[in-house]
Amino acid sequence: MNRERVRRGLSRYKEHIPPETTTTGYLLRLSRPRFWFYLAGPVIVGVVYAVDGLSDLFSPLALALFAYFLVPANVFLYGVNDVFDADIDEANPKKDDREVRYTGDRTVLVAVLVSGLLAVGFVPLLPSAALAALALFFFLAVEYSAPPLRFKTTPLFDSLSNGLYVLPGVVAYTAITGELPSLFAVAGGWLWTMGMHTFSAIPDIEPDREAGVRTTATALGERRTYGYCALCWLAAAVAFAFVHVFFALLLLAYPVLVFAIARSSVDVERAYWWYPAVNTLVGMVMTLGGLWMVVYGG
């Protein structure tokens, strides 16, 4: 019944966007709309904790960063991934209904390249520390999938390199304040992304093993990967405790949830698709906490 509801939901979703046979429809699917807020969400959080007043939330630079990391950055990140994973994705079942397979279309290559180049427009607008964070984002976004480093095929480095997801928030915060955020906040966010990435790799363990791809998840196996994710999220909660106990308590939801999934009969492939909603909810609560501080100063 649950799988049938998912299929019906996907069918309704596909009815409301251009077909994947069109360039626009293909690029929308390639950009993983379900995961757009994984990059754009940190921008919101970074801006909220950087501003001094509500009016600053909608500054042109804040809005431009949000718009860029909402769509173009996702087209670039996942486009690079799909181009260099074309052979592996032939055996990936996620590409059958939830995502799309890259087939060598040069129009797609141009769109991915242009999506990356759009970030050049931020160069004259950002302080040097924010530019450094932006440059690190693009380095990791490319080298996660592309040779010579191709971090995604090296256990632990595939997990570490996914700290790239916290960098949009670092860029946004630094762009507004002129200073980097707390080291504990960056470390906590980085550890959170490591756990999230490795958890998302669990459904790919068998396809990756069949394709000869080594990841943290394939090296550990499903059960130990649950433990790795829980440790990453516990460490993230500890790091955030040095920023504010509110963040630490919020992050504790992740190790609790992964423990519940590991102990239950829930298929991890199904549980994996809950996380965009879970992450959005946690991000919303974190953002509301920041807004409370902006409005009430406490």
Residue pairs with C-beta under 8 A, 6 or more apart in sequence:
2 270
3 270
6 270
6 273
7 97
10 97
10 98
17 25
17 28
17 29
18 24
18 25
18 28
19 25
20 26
20 29
20 100
23 105
23 107
23 108
23 111
26 100
26 105
26 108
27 75
27 79
27 108
27 111
29 99
29 100
30 75
30 78
30 79
30 82
30 99
30 100
30 102
30 108
31 71
31 74
31 75
31 78
31 79
32 74
32 78
32 99
34 273
34 276
35 74
35 276
36 70
36 71
36 74
37 70
37 276
37 279
37 280
37 283
38 165
38 276
38 279
39 69
39 70
39 73
39 74
39 77
39 165
39 168
40 66
40 69
40 70
40 168
41 279
41 280
41 283
42 69
42 165
42 166
42 167
42 168
42 169
42 170
42 172
42 189
42 283
43 62
43 65
43 66
43 69
43 168
43 169
43 171
43 172
44 66
44 172
44 283
44 287
45 169
45 283
45 286
45 287
45 290
46 168
46 169
46 170
46 171
46 172
46 173
46 176
46 181
47 56
47 57
47 62
47 65
47 66
47 172
47 173
47 176
48 57
48 287
48 290
48 291
48 294
49 173
49 181
49 290
49 293
50 172
50 173
50 175
50 176
50 177
51 57
51 62
51 176
51 294
52 294
53 294
54 291
54 294
54 295
56 62
56 176
57 294
59 176
61 125
61 175
61 176
62 172
62 175
62 176
64 121
64 122
64 125
65 122
65 168
65 171
65 172
65 175
66 172
68 118
68 119
68 122
69 168
72 115
72 116
72 118
72 119
73 115
73 119
73 141
73 168
75 111
75 112
75 115
76 112
76 115
76 116
76 141
77 141
77 164
79 102
79 108
79 111
79 112
79 115
80 112
80 141
80 142
80 144
80 145
80 146
81 144
81 145
81 152
82 89
82 100
82 101
82 102
83 102
83 108
83 109
83 112
83 145
84 145
84 146
84 147
84 150
85 102
85 145
86 101
86 102
86 103
86 104
87 211
88 207
88 208
88 211
88 213
89 95
89 101
89 102
90 101
91 207
91 210
91 211
92 204
92 207
93 207
94 203
94 204
95 101
102 108
116 138
119 134
119 138
122 131
122 134
123 131
125 175
126 134
126 171
126 174
126 175
127 174
127 175
127 178
129 174
129 178
129 179
129 180
130 170
130 171
130 174
130 175
133 167
133 170
133 171
133 174
133 180
134 167
134 171
136 164
136 167
137 164
137 167
137 168
137 171
140 151
140 161
140 162
140 163
140 164
140 167
141 164
143 149
143 150
143 151
143 161
144 150
144 151
144 152
144 158
144 161
144 162
144 164
145 152
151 157
151 158
151 160
151 161
152 158
152 161
152 213
152 215
153 213
153 214
153 215
154 214
155 214
155 215
155 216
155 218
155 219
155 220
156 216
158 197
158 198
158 201
158 215
158 216
159 194
159 197
159 198
159 216
159 228
159 232
160 194
162 193
162 194
162 196
162 197
163 189
163 190
163 193
163 194
164 193
165 189
165 193
165 196
165 197
166 186
166 189
166 190
166 192
166 193
169 181
169 189
170 180
170 181
170 186
173 180
173 181
174 180
174 181
180 186
182 242
182 243
184 239
184 240
184 242
184 243
185 239
185 240
185 243
185 247
187 239
188 236
188 237
188 238
188 239
188 240
188 243
188 247
188 251
189 236
191 232
191 233
191 235
191 236
191 239
192 232
192 233
192 236
192 251
192 254
194 232
195 228
195 229
195 230
195 231
195 232
195 233
195 236
195 254
195 258
196 229
196 275
196 279
198 216
198 217
198 225
198 228
198 229
198 232
199 225
199 226
199 229
199 258
199 272
199 275
200 272
200 275
201 208
201 215
201 216
201 217
201 218
201 225
202 217
202 222
202 225
202 226
202 268
202 272
203 268
203 269
203 272
204 215
204 217
205 215
205 217
205 218
205 221
205 222
205 225
208 214
208 215
208 217
208 218
209 218
216 225
216 228
217 225
220 227
220 228
222 268
223 262
226 258
226 259
226 261
226 262
229 254
229 255
229 258
230 254
230 255
230 258
230 259
233 251
233 252
233 254
233 255
233 258
234 252
234 255
236 251
236 254
237 247
237 248
237 249
237 251
237 252
237 254
237 255
238 248
240 247
240 248
240 250
240 251
241 247
241 248
246 289
247 286
250 282
250 285
250 286
251 282
253 278
253 282
257 278
261 268
261 271
292 298
